[in-house]
Amino acid sequence: MIKLFLSVASVIALMGLVAYGQTSSTSTTVATGTHGTTETTTTTTESTGTVTDFTPGEMMVLKTEAAEPVRYKFSKQVTYVTADGRVIQPSKIRKDSKVHVHYAKVGDDMVVDKVIVTKNSE
């Protein structure tokens, strides 16, 4: 019975570690008419990690599940919020903060429009 409990607890802990740092994407494509065909593709991608470098309004580097840290640039309008949705100032984000970012791929750049601080290590 104890071995079963420890096995289940270990699996749950492992699932939590694997889920942290995951990247997810959603895409929306809109097409209209056959004569004036307009196609709009929007891809929103999310990623979670730990801040290793941060310059407000310019860029952020996150340590994620990827082998190398990932560099993100900021859009002109970036929203910074806490996990419960309260808007915060960028100065509240520190190195080693745990964050979740929403970004779009623009050329070779990953451009962030929202940063959610999930946990600070203070």
C-alpha positions, 0 to 999 in steps of 0.5 A: 500500500505504501509503495502504491502511494509513493508511486502515485505521488512520484508520478504526480510530481513528475507530471507537474515538472513536465507541465512546467515550461510547456509551450502551447499554440493556438491558430485562427484562420479566416478566409472570405469569398472566392473573388476577394479572398482574404486570409488572416492567420493569427497564432498565439503561443504561450510559454512558461519559464524562469526569468534570467534576463529582463530589460523592460520594454525591450526583451526578456530571456527565459529558462524553459524546458529547451536546452538553451534559454529563449529570448523574447522581444516586447511589442509596443503594448505589453501587459504585465499582470499577476497570476490573479490578474492584477496589473503590475509595473514591469519593475516588479519582475525580477531575475528568477521570477516565474512567468508565463508569456503570450507571444506571436512569432514575427519573422524570426522574433518572438514578440510578447504582448502579455507577461503573467508573473506566476511566482516570485522567488524573493 
